[in-house]
Amino acid sequence: MDTSTRKTLDYYDTHAETVCLKYEATGGGTLSGWVLRQTQPLELILELGCGSGRDAAFLKQHKRVVIGLDGSRAML
């Protein structure tokens, strides 16, 4: 893993609680709406860098099947 990636993951591991609160406070992003329009109910979506799971939860509410992965254990 390169130094830049390690620094990024270290940041998220250290500040996960604060970052998750900020993510949750912003509501759904425009990307989630786009993914919703591009997919059908029960379609499987792999979300890389899922963070707090906000977008995965939104998509699940709309009957998408989501698998979320994140490099930061603390964010999961």
N, CA, C and O atoms as a GROMACS GRO file, in nm:
protein
  304
    1MET      N    1   0.085  -0.117   0.000
    1MET     CA    2   0.000   0.000   0.000
    1MET      C    3   0.090   0.124   0.000
    1MET      O    4   0.186   0.131   0.076
    2ASP      N    5   0.058   0.220  -0.086
    2ASP     CA    6   0.142   0.338  -0.092
    2ASP      C    7   0.115   0.432   0.027
    2ASP      O    8   0.015   0.418   0.097
    3THR      N    9   0.204   0.526   0.047
    3THR     CA   10   0.199   0.616   0.163
    3THR      C   11   0.072   0.700   0.164
    3THR      O   12   0.012   0.720   0.269
    4SER      N   13   0.031   0.750   0.049
    4SER     CA   14  -0.088   0.833   0.041
    4SER      C   15  -0.213   0.756   0.083
    4SER      O   16  -0.297   0.807   0.158
    5THR      N   17  -0.225   0.634   0.035
    5THR     CA   18  -0.340   0.550   0.071
    5THR      C   19  -0.338   0.521   0.220
    5THR      O   20  -0.442   0.526   0.286
    6ARG      N   21  -0.222   0.489   0.274
    6ARG     CA   22  -0.212   0.459   0.417
    6ARG      C   23  -0.251   0.580   0.501
    6ARG      O   24  -0.319   0.566   0.602
    7LYS      N   25  -0.208   0.700   0.459
    7LYS     CA   26  -0.245   0.822   0.532
    7LYS      C   27  -0.395   0.845   0.530
    7LYS      O   28  -0.455   0.884   0.630
    8THR      N   29  -0.455   0.821   0.415
    8THR     CA   30  -0.599   0.838   0.403
    8THR      C   31  -0.673   0.740   0.494
    8THR      O   32  -0.764   0.780   0.567
    9LEU      N   33  -0.635   0.613   0.491
    9LEU     CA   34  -0.700   0.514   0.576
    9LEU      C   35  -0.676   0.543   0.724
    9LEU      O   36  -0.766   0.524   0.806
   10ASP      N   37  -0.557   0.587   0.758
   10ASP     CA   38  -0.529   0.625   0.898
   10ASP      C   39  -0.619   0.739   0.943
   10ASP      O   40  -0.669   0.739   1.055
   11TYR      N   41  -0.640   0.836   0.854
   11TYR     CA   42  -0.728   0.948   0.888
   11TYR      C   43  -0.869   0.897   0.917
   11TYR      O   44  -0.928   0.930   1.020
   12TYR      N   45  -0.923   0.815   0.826
   12TYR     CA   46  -1.058   0.764   0.847
   12TYR      C   47  -1.066   0.675   0.970
   12TYR      O   48  -1.166   0.680   1.043
   13ASP      N   49  -0.966   0.594   0.995
   13ASP     CA   50  -0.966   0.510   1.115
   13ASP      C   51  -0.967   0.595   1.242
   13ASP      O   52  -1.033   0.560   1.340
   14THR      N   53  -0.895   0.705   1.240
   14THR     CA   54  -0.884   0.792   1.358
   14THR      C   55  -1.007   0.879   1.377
   14THR      O   56  -1.047   0.906   1.491
   15HIS      N   57  -1.069   0.923   1.269
   15HIS     CA   58  -1.179   1.020   1.276
   15HIS      C   59  -1.313   0.963   1.231
   15HIS      O   60  -1.402   1.038   1.192
   16ALA      N   61  -1.329   0.834   1.236
   16ALA     CA   62  -1.449   0.768   1.181
   16ALA      C   63  -1.579   0.822   1.242
   16ALA      O   64  -1.675   0.849   1.169
   17GLU      N   65  -1.582   0.839   1.371
   17GLU     CA   66  -1.707   0.884   1.434
   17GLU      C   67  -1.748   1.022   1.382
   17GLU      O   68  -1.865   1.043   1.349
   18THR      N   69  -1.655   1.114   1.376
   18THR     CA   70  -1.685   1.249   1.329
   18THR      C   71  -1.723   1.248   1.181
   18THR      O   72  -1.819   1.314   1.141
   19VAL      N   73  -1.648   1.174   1.101
   19VAL     CA   74  -1.676   1.168   0.957
   19VAL      C   75  -1.815   1.107   0.934
   19VAL      O   76  -1.890   1.158   0.851
   20CYS      N   77  -1.849   1.000   1.003
   20CYS     CA   78  -1.980   0.936   0.986
   20CYS      C   79  -2.093   1.032   1.023
   20CYS      O   80  -2.195   1.037   0.953
   21LEU      N   81  -2.077   1.106   1.130
   21LEU     CA   82  -2.179   1.203   1.169
   21LEU      C   83  -2.198   1.308   1.059
   21LEU      O   84  -2.312   1.346   1.029
   22LYS      N   85  -2.090   1.354   1.000
   22LYS     CA   86  -2.100   1.452   0.890
   22LYS      C   87  -2.169   1.391   0.770
   22LYS      O   88  -2.255   1.454   0.709
   23TYR      N   89  -2.132   1.268   0.733
   23TYR     CA   90  -2.195   1.201   0.619
   23TYR      C   91  -2.345   1.187   0.642
   23TYR      O   92  -2.425   1.218   0.553
   24GLU      N   93  -2.382   1.141   0.759
   24GLU     CA   94  -2.524   1.118   0.789
   24GLU      C   95  -2.603   1.249   0.788
   24GLU      O   96  -2.720   1.249   0.750
   25ALA      N   97  -2.541   1.358   0.830
   25ALA     CA   98  -2.608   1.487   0.837
   25ALA      C   99  -2.636   1.546   0.699
   25ALA      O  100  -2.726   1.629   0.685
   26THR      N  101  -2.561   1.504   0.598
   26THR     CA  102  -2.579   1.562   0.465
   26THR      C  103  -2.692   1.498   0.388
   26THR      O  104  -2.733   1.550   0.284
   27GLY      N  105  -2.744   1.388   0.434
   27GLY     CA  106  -2.850   1.319   0.360
   27GLY      C  107  -2.792   1.244   0.242
   27GLY      O  108  -2.671   1.227   0.233
   28GLY      N  109  -2.878   1.200   0.153
   28GLY     CA  110  -2.833   1.123   0.037
   28GLY      C  111  -2.760   1.210  -0.064
   28GLY      O  112  -2.792   1.328  -0.080
   29GLY      N  113  -2.666   1.153  -0.130
   29GLY     CA  114  -2.592   1.225  -0.232
   29GLY      C  115  -2.654   1.208  -0.369
   29GLY      O  116  -2.741   1.123  -0.388
   30THR      N  117  -2.609   1.287  -0.463
   30THR     CA  118  -2.662   1.277  -0.599
   30THR      C  119  -2.620   1.147  -0.665
   30THR      O  120  -2.689   1.098  -0.755
   31LEU      N  121  -2.508   1.090  -0.622
   31LEU     CA  122  -2.464   0.964  -0.680
   31LEU      C  123  -2.564   0.852  -0.651
   31LEU      O  124  -2.590   0.768  -0.737
   32SER      N  125  -2.619   0.850  -0.530
   32SER     CA  126  -2.718   0.747  -0.495
   32SER      C  127  -2.840   0.756  -0.584
   32SER      O  128  -2.894   0.655  -0.629
   33GLY      N  129  -2.885   0.878  -0.611
   33GLY     CA  130  -2.999   0.896  -0.700
   33GLY      C  131  -2.968   0.848  -0.840
   33GLY      O  132  -3.053   0.789  -0.906
   34TRP      N  133  -2.847   0.874  -0.885
   34TRP     CA  134  -2.805   0.830  -1.018
   34TRP      C  135  -2.804   0.677  -1.024
   34TRP      O  136  -2.854   0.617  -1.119
   35VAL      N  137  -2.744   0.614  -0.921
   35VAL     CA  138  -2.738   0.467  -0.917
   35VAL      C  139  -2.880   0.410  -0.915
   35VAL      O  140  -2.907   0.310  -0.980
   36LEU      N  141  -2.969   0.473  -0.842
   36LEU     CA  142  -3.107   0.428  -0.835
   36LEU      C  143  -3.172   0.431  -0.974
   36LEU      O  144  -3.244   0.338  -1.011
   37ARG      N  145  -3.146   0.536  -1.049
   37ARG     CA  146  -3.203   0.547  -1.184
   37ARG      C  147  -3.142   0.448  -1.282
   37ARG      O  148  -3.206   0.414  -1.382
   38GLN      N  149  -3.021   0.402  -1.257
   38GLN     CA  150  -2.951   0.312  -1.349
   38GLN      C  151  -2.975   0.164  -1.319
   38GLN      O  152  -2.934   0.078  -1.395
   39THR      N  153  -3.042   0.137  -1.208
   39THR     CA  154  -3.060  -0.002  -1.165
   39THR      C  155  -3.208  -0.034  -1.144
   39THR      O  156  -3.294   0.054  -1.142
   40GLN      N  157  -3.234  -0.162  -1.128
   40GLN     CA  158  -3.370  -0.211  -1.106
   40GLN      C  159  -3.379  -0.273  -0.966
   40GLN      O  160  -3.277  -0.313  -0.909
   41PRO      N  161  -3.500  -0.281  -0.909
   41PRO     CA  162  -3.516  -0.348  -0.781
   41PRO      C  163  -3.454  -0.488  -0.783
   41PRO      O  164  -3.461  -0.559  -0.884
   42LEU      N  165  -3.395  -0.525  -0.673
   42LEU     CA  166  -3.328  -0.653  -0.649
   42LEU      C  167  -3.195  -0.668  -0.724
   42LEU      O  168  -3.133  -0.774  -0.719
   43GLU      N  169  -3.153  -0.564  -0.791
   43GLU     CA  170  -3.023  -0.569  -0.858
   43GLU      C  171  -2.912  -0.558  -0.754
   43GLU      O  172  -2.924  -0.485  -0.656
   44LEU      N  173  -2.805  -0.632  -0.777
   44LEU     CA  174  -2.692  -0.634  -0.684
   44LEU      C  175  -2.596  -0.521  -0.716
   44LEU      O  176  -2.555  -0.502  -0.831
   45ILE      N  177  -2.560  -0.444  -0.612
   45ILE     CA  178  -2.468  -0.331  -0.626
   45ILE      C  179  -2.352  -0.352  -0.529
   45ILE      O  180  -2.373  -0.381  -0.411
   46LEU      N  181  -2.231  -0.339  -0.578
   46LEU     CA  182  -2.112  -0.344  -0.494
   46LEU      C  183  -2.065  -0.201  -0.473
   46LEU      O  184  -2.028  -0.133  -0.569
   47GLU      N  185  -2.067  -0.154  -0.349
   47GLU     CA  186  -2.024  -0.018  -0.318
   47GLU      C  187  -1.886  -0.023  -0.254
   47GLU      O  188  -1.870  -0.070  -0.141
   48LEU      N  189  -1.788   0.026  -0.326
   48LEU     CA  190  -1.651   0.032  -0.274
   48LEU      C  191  -1.631   0.167  -0.207
   48LEU      O  192  -1.662   0.271  -0.265
   49GLY      N  193  -1.580   0.166  -0.084
   49GLY     CA  194  -1.564   0.290  -0.009
   49GLY      C  195  -1.698   0.332   0.050
   49GLY      O  196  -1.735   0.449   0.040
   50CYS      N  197  -1.769   0.239   0.110
   50CYS     CA  198  -1.906   0.264   0.157
   50CYS      C  199  -1.914   0.354   0.279
   50CYS      O  200  -2.021   0.406   0.311
   51GLY      N  201  -1.801   0.374   0.348
   51GLY     CA  202  -1.802   0.466   0.462
   51GLY      C  203  -1.905   0.430   0.565
   51GLY      O  204  -1.908   0.318   0.615
   52SER      N  205  -1.991   0.526   0.597
   52SER     CA  206  -2.090   0.507   0.703
   52SER      C  207  -2.205   0.414   0.662
   52SER      O  208  -2.282   0.369   0.747
   53GLY      N  209  -2.216   0.387   0.533
   53GLY     CA  210  -2.326   0.303   0.485
   53GLY      C  211  -2.450   0.382   0.449
   53GLY      O  212  -2.555   0.324   0.418
   54ARG      N  213  -2.440   0.515   0.451
   54ARG     CA  214  -2.554   0.602   0.422
   54ARG      C  215  -2.613   0.571   0.285
   54ARG      O  216  -2.734   0.552   0.273
   55ASP      N  217  -2.530   0.566   0.182
   55ASP     CA  218  -2.581   0.542   0.047
   55ASP      C  219  -2.633   0.400   0.032
   55ASP      O  220  -2.734   0.379  -0.037
   56ALA      N  221  -2.568   0.304   0.093
   56ALA     CA  222  -2.615   0.166   0.088
   56ALA      C  223  -2.753   0.154   0.152
   56ALA      O  224  -2.839   0.083   0.101
   57ALA      N  225  -2.774   0.224   0.263
   57ALA     CA  226  -2.905   0.221   0.330
   57ALA      C  227  -3.013   0.282   0.241
   57ALA      O  228  -3.124   0.230   0.232
   58PHE      N  229  -2.980   0.392   0.175
   58PHE     CA  230  -3.074   0.457   0.082
   58PHE      C  231  -3.112   0.360  -0.030
   58PHE      O  232  -3.230   0.344  -0.061
   59LEU      N  233  -3.013   0.297  -0.089
   59LEU     CA  234  -3.041   0.204  -0.199
   59LEU      C  235  -3.119   0.083  -0.151
   59LEU      O  236  -3.206   0.033  -0.222
   60LYS      N  237  -3.089   0.035  -0.031
   60LYS     CA  238  -3.163  -0.079   0.024
   60LYS      C  239  -3.310  -0.042   0.044
   60LYS      O  240  -3.399  -0.124   0.020
   61GLN      N  241  -3.336   0.081   0.088
   61GLN     CA  242  -3.475   0.126   0.104
   61GLN      C  243  -3.550   0.123  -0.028
   61GLN      O  244  -3.673   0.112  -0.031
   62HIS      N  245  -3.475   0.132  -0.138
   62HIS     CA  246  -3.536   0.128  -0.270
   62HIS      C  247  -3.519  -0.009  -0.336
   62HIS      O  248  -3.516  -0.022  -0.458
   63LYS      N  249  -3.507  -0.109  -0.251
   63LYS     CA  250  -3.510  -0.250  -0.293
   63LYS      C  251  -3.388  -0.295  -0.374
   63LYS      O  252  -3.397  -0.392  -0.450
   64ARG      N  253  -3.275  -0.224  -0.360
   64ARG     CA  254  -3.152  -0.272  -0.422
   64ARG      C  255  -3.078  -0.359  -0.321
   64ARG      O  256  -3.092  -0.338  -0.201
   65VAL      N  257  -3.002  -0.454  -0.369
   65VAL     CA  258  -2.921  -0.539  -0.283
   65VAL      C  259  -2.779  -0.481  -0.287
   65VAL      O  260  -2.717  -0.475  -0.394
   66VAL      N  261  -2.728  -0.440  -0.172
   66VAL     CA  262  -2.600  -0.370  -0.169
   66VAL      C  263  -2.500  -0.444  -0.081
   66VAL      O  264  -2.530  -0.484   0.032
   67ILE      N  265  -2.380  -0.460  -0.134
   67ILE     CA  266  -2.267  -0.509  -0.056
   67ILE      C  267  -2.170  -0.393  -0.046
   67ILE      O  268  -2.123  -0.341  -0.147
   68GLY      N  269  -2.140  -0.351   0.078
   68GLY     CA  270  -2.051  -0.237   0.098
   68GLY      C  271  -1.916  -0.281   0.150
   68GLY      O  272  -1.907  -0.364   0.241
   69LEU      N  273  -1.812  -0.225   0.092
   69LEU     CA  274  -1.673  -0.252   0.135
   69LEU      C  275  -1.605  -0.120   0.162
   69LEU      O  276  -1.630  -0.020   0.094
   70ASP      N  277  -1.518  -0.118   0.261
   70ASP     CA  278  -1.441   0.002   0.290
   70ASP      C  279  -1.304  -0.038   0.342
   70ASP      O  280  -1.291  -0.138   0.414
   71GLY      N  281  -1.203   0.037   0.306
   71GLY     CA  282  -1.067   0.007   0.351
   71GLY      C  283  -1.044   0.041   0.496
   71GLY      O  284  -0.947  -0.006   0.556
   72SER      N  285  -1.130   0.122   0.553
   72SER     CA  286  -1.118   0.161   0.694
   72SER      C  287  -1.212   0.075   0.779
   72SER      O  288  -1.334   0.084   0.766
   73ARG      N  289  -1.155  -0.005   0.862
   73ARG     CA  290  -1.237  -0.089   0.952
   73ARG      C  291  -1.326  -0.005   1.042
   73ARG      O  292  -1.440  -0.040   1.070
   74ALA      N  293  -1.271   0.108   1.088
   74ALA     CA  294  -1.347   0.194   1.179
   74ALA      C  295  -1.470   0.253   1.111
   74ALA      O  296  -1.573   0.274   1.176
   75MET      N  297  -1.462   0.280   0.982
   75MET     CA  298  -1.577   0.336   0.912
   75MET      C  299  -1.688   0.232   0.900
   75MET      O  300  -1.806   0.268   0.902
   76LEU      N  301  -1.652   0.106   0.889
   76LEU     CA  302  -1.754   0.001   0.881
   76LEU      C  303  -1.828  -0.012   1.012
   76LEU      O  304  -1.918  -0.096   1.024
   0.00000   0.00000   0.00000
